[in-house]
Amino acid sequence: MTDAALKPDTQEIVVDEVFPHSPETIWKALTSGELIARWMMPPTGFEPVEGQNFTFTTKPAGAWDGTIRCQVLEVQPNKRFAYSWKGGDEANTGYGSRLDTVVTWTLSGEEGGTRVRLVHSGFVLPKNETAFRNMGEGWKTIVPRLATALGNDN
């Protein structure tokens, strides 16, 4: 049996958007707790420092209390920002099932703005099918909100 056959089938969500803002301005929206609260949800204990633990709180389900536990994994100012995204409970199926994923933001300057690429990886299928489907749709509406959080800053 090959190594690939032993690994679970994982999927990722990818959202790619171009904003009329500088990478430095987009970086602020990704790494300021106050701004994150404007376009996604309020983080608790957030600091853009590798190793920092923080949480988000969403709708609980079954044995899961609704807490998303995150840890900052990578900080490359104005270029790349990554954090773990863990939640759910083994006892749940569907919404609220155990989730152990990674959110990675990559910024690249372009003429007239910045390309923002979100990759939310590590969804184990079929176990995380509900989260993969719901979050896939959710990120498509959340990522464009970065511009709303920034207002007219460039």
Summary of the structure (lengths in Angstrom):
residues: 154
radius of gyration: 16.0
end to end distance: 52.8
largest distance: 55.3
contacts: 434
relative contact order: 0.23
helix: 27%
strand: 40%
